[in-house]
Amino acid sequence: MGELRAAAVSEVHFIVPEGLDDPARPSGGNRYGRRVSDGLAALGWAVREHAAADDAALARALARVPVGAVLLLDGLIASPAPEALVPEADRLREVVLLHMPLGDAREREVLEAAAAVVVTSDWSRRRVEALYGLTAHVAEPGVDAADLAPGTAAGDRLLCVAAVTPGKGHDVLVDGLAAVADLSWSCTCVGSLDRDPAFADRVRGRAPRVRFTGPRTGADLDRAYAAADLLVLPSRAETYGMVVTEALARGVPVLASEVGGVSEALGEGGAGLLVPPGDAAALGAALRRWLSDAELRARLRRAARERRASLRGWDATAAEVAGVLTEVAAVVAR
């Protein structure tokens, strides 16, 4: 294997998806990438960002990275690109930031060639070990401090923050809401409607009582959380579930599918309810409990406010990623 020249510990090249900061297409992965990049810069790292939308853009970005440099790669770019990245592993110190392990042969090639793998939850770490026999470092997402949401006595303001796609389970949400159609509630779905337009149209056509706003960021998203009594996340898969901690940061309890790292985000203090993924009947039953039981609502709100106090900031996330990059930079030969 080739010799790697020593590189400055304080510099990292970060290959990110094109549109990382596009407000029209927000995602948890993009927010994570932006906050890690900014957090590394705040820690004194010189972060050289390179955006890539396709194989050609990735090749151009790699050509700009000097020999021996530490290269942080968003998994959305890295996992499908072994042809570009595996040959570069002799020249660069590659660190893959993996949002969702895919479990395919191409991703395996990339991860096996990398100097390190960073994941966003302990569930993902276990998944990478099970799929590939590799050890990954966990850098759990942070969350920004936020004002407490006041909540309402009835608890009937429901919020879902997720792109309207099959993976996020909006069809399950609509069926669950139909099971409580006899009760008073409002539901706002915040998230992109153009990832899977046909699916979004079908869901909206079946949900006349649900308001679909499209994506919201910044102050608009803050207002959506502030107006909510309960966050509902019926996803079929989540590596962590950043919207869970965003809700808890405001003292808003959570009703979510028990998938991936969601339970890690929720914590152990009983700040929400978990149901099996894809189970509209269980979701509907949990919604009925929430809407009908004032004592349950009060208990979950107390737990959410307690969990709020223990949430970690993005500075901790950046510090964990920086620790991995520092270790990788210290290696002078492969």
Buried (B, 14 or more C-beta within 10 A) or exposed (E): EEEBEEBEBBBBBBBBBEEBEEEEBBBBBBBBBBBBBEBBBBBEBEBBBBBBEEEEBBBEBBEEBEEBBBBBBBBBBBBBBBEBBBEBBEBBBBBBBBBBBBEEEBBBBBBBBBBBBBBBBBBBBBBBEEBBEBEBBBBBBBBEEBEBBEBEEEBBBBBBBBBBBEBBBBBBBBBBBEBBEEBEBBBBBBBBBEBBEEBBEBBBEBBEEBEBBBBBBEEEBBEBBBBBBBBBBBBBEBBBBBBBBBBBBBBBBBBBBBBBBBBBBBBEBBBBBBBEBBBBEBBBBBBBBBBEEEEBBEBBBBBBBBBBEEBEBBEBBBBBBBEBBBBBBEEEEE
